[in-house]
Amino acid sequence: MADRLDKFISENSGLTRSEAKKALASGRVTVNGAVCKKGETKVSESDRVTLDGNGLKVIGQVYILLNKPAGVLSATEDTRDRTVLDLLKEDPEIRESCPRNGLFPVGRLDKDTEGLLIITNDGVLSHNLLSPAKHVEKEYLAVCDGELAKDAADRFAEGIQVGEEYKAKPAKLTVVSENENECTLKIVLTEGRFHQVKRMCHEVGVEVRYLKRIRFGELVLPEDMPVGAMKFIDKKEITG
C-alpha cells in the first residue's frame, strides 16, 4: 500500500507531521538513495526511506492490550494527567516496537476505571468495535455500595431509563455476591455512554465504588495480568 512520504516519516519516526515536512525541506530524507523534498511523494514497503541516514522501519498495524490502572486518562495527550500513551512510552519493549505517532485507545475508560483497553493504529478496527450498529459487547466487574433493587436485572434487560437523558439499550446484570451494604456485579453492555455503568447502577439503588472492564468483544482480560501491564496481541484475538 502506497502512502504519502510525510505521513510515512511521521508514523515511523519520532517526528510530528510538521517536523517531517521540515526534515524533507532541508534535504534530510532520501528515497531509494535520492534526496526527496516532496511530502506528497508516494512510497510503499518496497521503497527504502532514510532520515538523516537512518533507515525507517515500516511497523504497520499494531494491537496492544493494556490493563489500564486507575488515575490514567484514556487519551492520546493531556497537559495535566498521565495518559495511556504515556504508559506505552515507559515500557521499553513496547516503545521500541511501536510507531511514534498514530496510536490511540479504542473508546475510553473513565479515569478511575481499571481494566481492558485496546490501543492501536487501526482505524477500521476501532470503528467496527465502537459502531452502535455492530452491538459489540463490553463486560464490566463492578463493586457497589448500597442495597440492590430486587428487580435490577429485569430493569437492565428491558433497557433502564437513565435520569431524564436517555433509555439505555438492554443490558445483562449478574449478581456475583451481595449483602445488605455491598454487592459485586457483572454487567454486559453494547453501548458506551459517559459514566454509563455508574449511572445505570445508581438507578437500581447502588453506587459504584470500583469498576473494571474485563471483556471487549471476543477479547478477555487475563485474570493473571497485573494492573498497568501491557502486551502485543494479534488482531484475531480481538475479532475472533
N, C-alpha and C positions, 0 to 999 in steps of 0.2 A: 504494500500500500504506500502510495506516494504522499508526502507531507511537505508543508512549507518549511523552508530551511530555518527561518527564525523561530518557528514553533518547535521544530525538532531540537534545536540548540537549547531552548528554554526547558524543554521536558527532559533533557538528558544531560544537563549540566547544573551548576549552581546559580545560573543567571536567570533573572526575570526576562520577560519578553522585551522590555525596553532596553535592558542591558545587552541582550542578544543582538538587537539591532545596532547598538553602538559598536559591539565587537565586530560585526560584519562591516560596518562603515570604515572601521580603522584597519581592515585587512587582516584580522586575526583568525579568520576562518578559511579553511580550504575544503574543496570538494573534489575528491579523486586527484589530489595533488595540485590543483589550481586554486589560487585565491578567488573567493567568491564574495561579493559585497551585496548581492541582491537577496533580501529576505524572502521574496516570493518564489525563489527557485525551488523546484520540486525535487525532493530526494527520497530514496527508498532504502530498504535494508541492504541492498546490493552496493550502495554508494559508501565510500569511505569519507567521513567527515571528521576534520580535526579542528580543535580550538586551541590556539597557542601551541600547536604542535602535538597536542594530545588527542588521540582518537576518542570519539564519543561512542559509547556503547548503547545500542538500542535495547532498552529494557522491556518495552511493550506493556501489556496489561498486567496489573498487579492486584492481588487479592490478599488482604490481611485480616485476620481475626484478632480482635482486641477484647480482652476482658476489662472493660473500662472501669477505672476507680471513681469513687465519688470525689467531687471537687474539681473535676476536669471538664471543660466545655467540649461539646460535640461540634467543633467549628474548625475552620482552617487557620484562623488567626484571631487574636484578641489582644488589646493593649493592656489589659489588667490581669487576666487569668490564663493559666496554662490550658492549652488545647490538646486534643488527641494527636494532632500532627506534631506538637512539641514532644509528646511521649515517643513518637516514632524516631525523632531525631536523636533521642537519648539512648536508643538501642543500636549498638554498633553494627550488628548483622543486618538489621532492617534498613538502617541508614545507608549502608554501602550498596544495597541491592535494589534500592528504590529510585524512581525518577525524582528529581529535586522539586519538580512542580507538577501540578495536575492531580494530586491525590486529594480525596475528600471523603468524609464519612457518609455512609448511606443512611439518610434520615438523621435522627438525633435522639439522644437520651438526655433527660434533664441533668443539670449539673450535679445534683445529689443522688442520681441513679447510677447503679453499677450494672455491669453485665455485657452481653454480646453486642459488639458493634463491628460492622464491616467497613473497612477502609479500602478504597480502590481508586482507579483512574478510568474505570469502565462506565461511561455514562449510560449506555444502553442497558446494562445490567441494573444500574441504580434505578432507572426509570421503570423497568419491569417489576422490581421489588416494591417500589413505592406507589405505583399506579393504583388508585382505588378500584379500577376495573379488574385488576389481577387477583384481588382478595387474598393476598399473601398473609399468612398467619404470623403473629408475633406473640410469644408466650412470656409471661412475667411471673415472678415469685414475689408476693407482697406480704410483709409482716405489718399488721394493723392493730391499732389500739381502739377499744370500744366494743360494743356488742353488735354483732352482725344481724341484720334483719333476717327473719326466718325465710322470707320469700326472695332473698337476694339472688340466688341462682336463676330463679324463674324470671325475675326482672331483667337480669343481664341477657338471658336467652331471648327475651322479647324485644330487647333494644331499649335500654334505660334512658329516660329523659334527664339530661344534664343541665340543671338550672333552667333558665329560660332560653338558652342559646341554641341547643340542638338535641336531637334524639340520636343516641349512638346506635350504630349497627349492632345486630345481635352478636353477643359475645358469650364465651363459656367461662363460668366461675366454678371452681372446685375447691372445697374446704379441705386443707391438709390437716389442720389442727385448730381447736377452738376451745376457749373457756370464757368466763364472764367478762374479762377485761382485754382479751387479746385473741387474735386469730391469724393464721397463716393461710394464704390463698394462692391458688394458681389461676391466672386469668389469661385467656386467649382472645386476642383482638384481630380484626382485619383492617383496621384503620389506625391512625396515629395523630390525633389532635393534641393540642397543647395541654399538658398535665392530665391527659385523659384518664389514665388508670386511677390517679389520685382523686379526680373529680367524680368518677363513677363509684369508687368506694365510699366517698363522702355521702353519696345519695342513698347508700344502704346502711348508713349508721356507723361507719368506721373511718379512721384516719390513718393513712399510710405512714408508717414510721421508717420502713426500709423497703426499697424496691430494686429488683434485679431482673434484667431480661435474660432469659435462659434459652430462647429459641427464636430464630428468624427464618421463616420458611422451612426448608429442609435442614438448615444448619443448626446444630445443637451445641451449646456451650459445654465443653468437657467439665465434669464435676471436679476434676483434679487440677484445673487450670487456675493458677493464682491470680488474684486481683492485680491488674496492671500488666499482666503478661500478654505477649502478642506473638503471632506466628504467621508465616505464609501459608495459605491454603490454596487448593485447586478450585477453579470455577465450578467444577462438578459437585463439590461439597456443598455449594450454595444452591445450585439449581436442581440437584438430584439426578 
